[in-house]
């Protein structure tokens, strides 16, 4: 099958990078797409904006490079598309709970079509044609609780819930969509698929029980659900619950608790670190008593001791100082707004959400960051009476390093691209 990739050049705030270059599930999005599609495609071509589709009369897959999809969704999509035998485009029902609750808010990539929303994923059995039929794939969503909010803390009581799909397709238009793709449509979906298989596949369930008995471990701690890479050092007192994936050359110290996480390669996790439903990128360093809850940390970043991040997304090569706290709900129950695909503040449809920190940032100790704020790539924040509480988003022009005598020592690496000069 001929694979055609359409570029989505828009930069995602606060990272100042296109979605394809950002990490989701600890992989660059372009690489994740390529790995999912590798068994189906034989050749590929990447089109620049406004470039026309090839006219080859052969089986063809066309997609935008800001789409995150999993193997379960694509397998169902290509099977249904080939069965129809005609040109189709991926579509969602406006009433689908997972799409309506998590993918549609803050998005700009979907095309409305009556009661449907069309995604930038097409299948052509014999080359591009004008007549394309919407193809609905059941995401098989299920409600899963994740947070209990007492009535005195917010306008909702009881458990807050996600609509977790067993099949995933989402366009990355905002940093919030990275959180959704990594946590709700990633780790939660993986757990939901595992529970479904346990409940429906007796052979798998018996094998799972046998493995735990043989290893003398609790069910969620056995090697059937905790995958550990090569050359890892894990203290015996560390508690690791699955489903969890740990990469190569990882060091985990005493007292650490890890629950349903993805840990990349060459990660150093010190004593008493708490990780729950989080993605930790390659080369990250988490000193003692750092805590991540439903948070993504991209590669080569450091979250210093006694720091707590909840429902956040942190870019690569970033340092967050000791004792910092990223809050995730408004004390007064006002709706939380976040940056959408047009870089405008819109309702996030999230009762609780953390913040986003870009690439190559340096944040001093003891910061308190309010929900849904963003800190742009290459920013330096020094703790002071003016900077202790971050109650508004911080842009590069607001960075404290501009005041330093040696400001040139901190280079801007991820600024908006400047127009190329015309060559003579």
C-alpha positions in Angstrom: 0.0 0.0 0.0 1.2 3.5 -0.9 1.4 5.8 2.1 1.0 9.5 1.7 1.8 11.8 4.6 0.3 15.3 4.8 2.2 17.9 6.8 0.7 19.7 9.7 3.3 22.5 10.1 1.5 24.4 12.9 3.6 24.7 16.0 2.1 23.4 19.3 2.3 25.9 22.1 4.3 26.0 24.4 6.8 23.6 22.7 7.1 25.6 19.5 7.3 22.4 17.5 4.9 20.6 15.1 3.0 17.7 16.6 4.9 15.1 14.6 8.1 15.9 16.5 6.6 15.7 20.0 6.8 12.5 22.0 3.7 10.5 22.7 3.9 7.2 24.6 7.7 8.0 24.7 8.1 8.0 20.9 8.2 10.9 18.4 4.7 10.9 16.9 6.1 10.4 13.3 7.9 7.3 14.5 4.8 6.0 16.3 2.8 6.4 13.1 5.5 4.6 11.0 5.7 1.7 13.4 1.9 1.2 13.4 1.7 1.4 9.6 4.8 -0.6 8.8 3.0 -4.0 8.2 0.6 -2.4 5.7 2.7 -0.1 3.5 5.4 -0.7 0.9 6.3 2.9 0.0 5.7 6.4 1.2 5.8 10.0 0.2 5.5 13.1 2.3 3.7 16.1 0.7 4.4 19.7 1.4 1.4 22.0 2.1 -0.7 22.6 -1.0 1.1 19.9 -2.9 -1.3 17.6 -4.8 -1.8 13.9 -4.2 -0.2 11.5 -6.6 -2.4 10.2 -9.3 -1.2 6.6 -9.1 -4.0 4.1 -9.5 -3.1 1.8 -6.6 -4.2 1.2 -3.0 -3.4 4.3 -1.1 -3.5 5.5 2.5 -3.4 9.3 3.2 -3.1 10.9 6.6 -2.1 14.1 8.4 1.1 13.8 10.5 -0.6 15.3 13.6 -2.8 12.2 14.2 -2.2 9.8 17.0 -3.8 6.4 16.5 -3.1 3.0 18.0 -2.8 -0.4 16.4 -6.4 -1.4 17.5 -8.0 1.5 15.7 -6.0 1.2 12.5 -6.5 -2.5 12.3 -10.3 -2.0 12.5 -10.2 1.0 10.1 -8.2 -0.8 7.4 -10.3 -4.0 7.7 -13.6 -2.1 7.4 -12.2 0.1 4.5 -11.1 -2.9 2.5 -14.3 -4.6 3.0 -16.2 -1.7 1.6 -14.0 -1.6 -1.4 -14.4 2.1 -2.0 -12.8 5.4 -0.9 -13.4 6.3 2.8 -12.5 8.9 5.3 -12.2 8.3 9.1 -15.2 9.8 10.9 -16.5 10.2 14.4 -20.1 10.6 15.6 -20.7 13.8 17.5 -22.3 11.7 20.2 -19.4 9.3 20.7 -18.6 9.8 24.4 -14.8 9.5 24.1 -14.6 11.8 21.1 -17.1 14.3 22.4 -15.5 14.5 25.9 -11.8 14.4 25.1 -10.8 14.7 21.4 -13.2 17.5 20.2 -12.6 20.2 22.8 -9.8 22.6 21.8 -9.5 20.8 18.4 -9.2 22.6 15.0 -8.4 19.6 12.7 -11.8 17.9 12.4 -14.2 18.8 9.6 -17.9 19.0 10.6 -20.3 17.1 8.3 -23.8 17.0 9.8 -23.7 14.8 12.9 -20.2 13.6 12.0 -16.7 15.0 12.4 -14.2 13.9 9.7 -10.5 13.2 10.5 -7.6 13.6 8.1 -7.2 9.9 7.4 -8.3 8.5 4.0 -8.2 5.1 2.3 -8.3 4.9 -1.5 -8.5 1.3 -3.0 -7.5 2.5 -6.5 -6.0 6.0 -6.1 -7.5 9.3 -5.1 -11.1 10.1 -6.1 -13.6 12.9 -5.2 -16.4 10.7 -3.9 -15.3 9.7 -0.4 -17.6 8.0 2.2 -17.3 8.6 5.9 -16.3 5.5 7.8 -17.3 5.3 11.5 -15.2 3.0 13.7 -16.6 2.1 17.1 -14.1 3.4 19.7 -15.7 1.1 22.3 -15.6 3.7 25.1 -16.1 2.8 28.7 -16.4 5.0 31.7 -13.5 4.8 34.2 -13.1 6.9 37.4 -9.9 8.6 38.3 -10.5 11.3 40.9 -12.8 11.8 43.9 -13.7 15.4 44.6 -15.5 16.3 47.8 -18.4 18.7 47.4 -16.5 21.4 49.3 -13.7 21.4 46.8 -15.6 21.8 43.5 -19.0 21.9 41.9 -19.0 18.2 41.3 -19.1 15.4 43.9 -18.2 11.7 43.7 -15.8 10.3 41.2 -14.6 12.2 38.2 -14.5 10.0 35.1 -12.8 9.6 31.7 -14.5 8.1 28.7 -11.8 5.6 27.8 -11.7 4.1 24.3 -10.4 0.7 23.4 -9.5 2.1 20.0 -7.8 5.5 19.6 -7.6 8.2 17.0 -7.0 11.8 18.0 -5.6 14.9 16.3 -2.9 16.7 18.3 -3.9 20.4 18.1 -3.2 21.5 21.7 -0.9 20.5 24.5 -4.0 19.1 26.3 -4.3 16.6 23.5 -0.9 15.3 24.3 -2.2 14.7 27.8 -5.3 13.0 26.5 -3.3 10.8 24.0 -0.7 9.8 26.6 -2.9 9.3 29.6 -6.6 8.8 28.7 -6.2 7.3 25.3 -2.8 5.7 26.1 -2.3 4.3 29.6 -6.0 4.2 30.6 -6.8 2.4 27.3 -4.0 -0.1 27.8 -5.4 -0.9 31.2 -9.0 -1.2 29.9 -7.9 -3.6 27.1 -6.1 -5.7 29.7 -9.2 -5.9 31.9 -11.3 -6.8 28.9 -9.0 -9.6 27.9 -8.9 -10.9 31.5 -12.6 -11.0 31.6 -13.2 -12.6 28.2 -10.1 -14.8 27.6 -10.1 -17.7 30.1 -6.8 -19.1 28.8 -5.1 -15.8 29.2 -6.5 -15.4 32.7 -5.3 -18.8 33.8 -1.8 -18.2 32.3 -1.7 -14.8 34.1 -2.6 -16.4 37.4 -0.1 -19.2 36.9 2.7 -16.7 36.1 2.0 -14.8 39.3 2.0 -18.0 41.4 5.2 -19.3 39.9 7.0 -16.0 40.6 5.5 -15.6 44.1 4.1 -12.2 43.4 0.8 -10.4 43.5 -1.1 -10.5 40.2 -0.3 -6.9 39.1 3.4 -7.2 40.1 4.2 -10.3 38.0 6.2 -10.2 34.7 3.1 -10.8 32.7 2.1 -7.1 33.2 5.4 -5.5 34.4 7.8 -5.6 31.4 11.4 -4.8 32.3 14.1 -4.1 29.8 17.8 -5.1 29.9 20.5 -4.0 32.3 18.0 -2.5 34.9 18.7 -2.1 38.6 15.5 -2.2 40.7 15.7 -2.1 44.5 13.7 -5.0 46.1 11.7 -2.6 48.2 10.3 -0.8 45.1 6.7 -1.5 44.4 5.7 -1.7 40.7 2.2 -2.4 39.5 1.2 -3.2 36.0 0.5 -2.7 33.3 3.9 -1.0 33.3 6.7 -0.9 30.7 10.3 -0.2 31.8 13.0 0.4 29.3 16.7 -0.5 29.2 19.4 0.7 31.7 16.9 2.0 34.2 17.8 2.5 37.9 15.0 2.5 40.5 15.9 3.1 44.1 14.3 2.0 47.4 10.7 3.0 48.3 9.7 3.9 44.8 6.0 3.2 43.9 5.2 2.9 40.2 1.6 2.2 39.0 0.6 1.8 35.3 3.4 3.8 33.7 5.7 3.9 30.8 9.4 4.4 31.8 11.9 5.0 29.0 15.5 4.0 28.6 18.3 5.3 30.8 16.0 6.7 33.4 17.2 7.3 37.0 14.5 7.2 39.7 15.7 7.9 43.2 14.3 7.0 46.6 10.6 7.3 47.5 9.5 8.6 44.1 5.8 8.2 43.4 4.7 7.6 39.8 1.1 6.9 38.8 -0.4 6.8 35.3 2.6 8.7 33.9 5.0 8.6 30.9 8.7 9.2 31.7 10.9 9.8 28.7 14.3 8.5 27.9 17.2 9.9 30.0 14.9 11.6 32.6 16.1 12.0 36.2 13.7 12.0 39.2 15.4 12.7 42.5 14.0 11.5 45.8 10.4 12.1 46.7 9.4 13.5 43.3 5.8 12.7 42.4 4.0 12.5 39.1 0.3 11.8 38.7 -1.1 11.4 35.1 1.9 13.4 33.8 4.1 13.3 30.7 7.8 14.1 31.0 9.7 14.0 27.7 13.3 13.0 27.2 16.3 14.2 29.2 14.3 16.3 31.7 14.8 16.5 35.4 12.0 16.9 38.0 13.8 17.7 41.3 13.1 16.4 44.8 9.8 17.0 46.6 8.2 18.3 43.4 4.6 17.3 42.5 3.2 17.4 39.0 -0.4 16.5 38.4 -1.9 16.1 34.9 1.0 18.0 33.3 3.0 17.8 30.1 6.8 18.7 30.3 9.0 19.0 27.3 12.5 17.7 26.7 15.8 19.0 28.3 13.8 20.9 31.0 14.7 21.3 34.7 12.0 21.9 37.3 13.4 22.9 40.7 12.8 21.3 44.1 9.7 21.7 46.0 7.6 23.0 43.1 3.9 22.2 42.9 1.7 22.2 39.7 -1.9 22.4 40.8 -4.7 20.9 38.8 -8.1 22.4 39.9 -9.5 25.9 40.7 -10.2 26.5 44.3 -13.3 28.5 43.2 -15.1 26.2 40.8 -14.7 28.3 37.6 -14.4 26.5 34.3 -10.8 25.8 33.2 -9.8 27.3 29.9 -6.7 26.2 27.9 -5.0 27.1 24.7 -6.8 25.5 21.7 -5.5 24.8 18.2 -5.7 28.5 17.3 -3.7 29.5 20.4 -6.8 31.1 21.9 -8.2 30.4 25.4 -11.2 28.1 25.1 -13.1 25.9 27.5 -11.1 22.7 28.0 -14.0 20.5 29.1 -11.7 19.3 31.9 -12.8 19.8 35.6 -9.1 19.3 36.6 -6.0 19.8 34.4 -2.4 20.7 35.1 0.0 22.8 33.1 2.5 22.5 30.2 6.2 23.4 30.2 8.1 23.6 26.9 11.5 22.4 25.9 14.8 23.6 27.3 13.2 25.4 30.3 14.8 26.1 33.7 12.4 26.6 36.6 13.7 27.6 40.0 12.7 25.9 43.3 9.5 26.4 45.2 7.2 27.4 42.3 3.5 27.1 42.4 1.8 26.9 39.0 -1.9 27.4 38.6 -4.0 25.0 36.3 -3.8 25.2 32.5 -0.9 27.8 32.5 1.8 27.3 29.9 5.5 28.1 30.1 7.1 28.6 26.6 10.2 26.7 25.5 13.6 28.2 26.5 12.2 30.2 29.5 14.2 30.6 32.7 12.2 31.4 35.9 14.0 32.4 39.0 12.1 32.0 42.3 11.4 35.4 43.8 8.5 37.3 45.4 7.3 38.2 41.8 7.7 34.7 40.4 6.8 32.3 43.3 3.2 31.9 42.1 2.7 31.4 38.3 -0.9 32.6 37.8 -0.5 33.5 34.1 1.2 31.9 31.1 4.8 32.8 30.6 6.2 33.6 27.2 9.9 33.6 26.1 10.0 37.4 26.2 9.0 37.2 29.9 12.0 34.9 30.7 14.1 36.0 33.7 17.4 35.2 31.9 17.0 38.4 29.8 17.9 40.3 33.0 21.1 38.3 33.6 24.6 39.7 32.8 25.4 36.4 31.0 22.1 35.9 29.3 23.9 34.7 26.2 24.7 31.4 28.0 21.1 30.3 27.7 20.3 30.0 24.0 16.9 29.9 22.4 16.5 26.6 20.7 12.8 26.3 20.0 11.6 29.7 18.9 9.1 30.3 16.0 10.7 29.7 12.7 11.9 32.8 10.9 11.1 33.2 7.2 14.0 32.1 5.0 15.9 34.9 3.2 15.6 34.9 -0.6 18.9 33.8 -2.1 20.5 36.0 -4.8 
